[in-house]
Amino acid sequence: MALAPLIGLTTEQLVTVAQEAGAEPYRGKQLAKWIYGKAATTLEEMKDLPSNFRQKLAESYTLSPLSVADHKKSTDGVDKLLVHHGDQQVYECVLLPYTDRVSCCLSSQVGCPMGCTFCATGLGGFDRNLTTSEIVSQYLLLQSLSPRRISHVVFMGMGEPLLNLASLVPAMKIFHEEIGLSYRHLTVSTVGLVPQILELAQLELPIHLALSLHSPHDEIRSRLMPVNNKWNVRETFEAMKVYQKTTGRKITIEYLLIDQLNDTQNQAESLASLVKGVPCVVNLIPFNYVDTSQGFRRPIRERVRAFRQVLESKGVNVTERVERGHDIAAACGQLAGQHTGKFARRDLSNQIPLLS
């Protein structure tokens, strides 16, 4: 019988685990401190717990640490890890140190079923959802690499987070309640699943929600993102407006700039009209080259600047993503795509994207 993971359990649940093992309730609180406060990787490290209690736990539980299939460190300080849970179904997580904070980028699925034509993750197809334990374990593993505390978490790694709310929401609650991160420092990125956006809004968690839009025109967005055939730009943005009003949180519009496709003045003007009056920020992301059959190219600097100037002239709050880790294949899915294990890049010619 497989051992159950301790990572991913709340303090309350760990107290129950301790009691079921014949220990006092406070032993469960000690367990939580070792797991979330000290990022312990083995039960043997927990020296203030009685050895017989640790032995009893080991009969049914494991800390469920991740195995590292690959680890690359960029010249700009970024660490990118390719990890798995013993099954060789690999996924990525990234440590991103900045001057004023330390962030990490986590995955929510092994691969992704959304079929976005510009995305390296989509080249690998989809295997499964990650568990709450696997999501939290990514954070703890990255924290073990950082001398500074990781204060910000973004779910912009592999997968569509809102397709895995059953694991995502408990993980975010653990980050807040057990590790002590502010909900306001948690960001979830979505391609725009309207029912799940509305479901997340009803939870009223003050997390930051980011929409991968990439074009305000349905014909262009549908070419880039099959999900647009299910919920078009207007429907998707209306759901984001509901989220913004319900939570009171400013939303982010992620916009990948692809040369001669979605970086035109006309689309910049349409985007400005779409977001007018909505508390939001548009985050521009010049295309980070991925070898796809589409022949997409990164726009020259002048086109990026012109697109931004149109938005700013219309009063739109605009930022441009600080790009990190180019020398270690830091774009999501690139490292997994180079892997030679089970999740090696495979022929997707017969795979139908979800919601296409």
Secondary structure, 3 states (H helix, E strand, C coil): CCCEECCCCCHHHHHHHHHHCCCCHHHHHHHHHHHHHCCCCCHHHCCCCCHHHHHHHHHHEECCCCEEEEEEECCCCCEEEEEECCCCCCEEEEEEECCCCEEEECCCEEECCCCCCCCCHHHHCEEEECCHHHHHHHHHHHHCCCCCCCCEEEECCCCCHHHHHHHHHHHHHHHHHCCCCCHHHEEEEECCCHHHHHHHHHHCCCCEEEEECCCCCHHHHHHHCHHHHCCCHHHHHHHHHHHHHHHCCCEEEEEEECCCCCCCHHHHHHHHHHHCCCCEEEEEEECCCCCCCCCCCCCCHHHHHHHHHHHHHCCCCEEECCCCCHHHCCCCCHHHHCCCCCCCCCCCCCCCCCCC
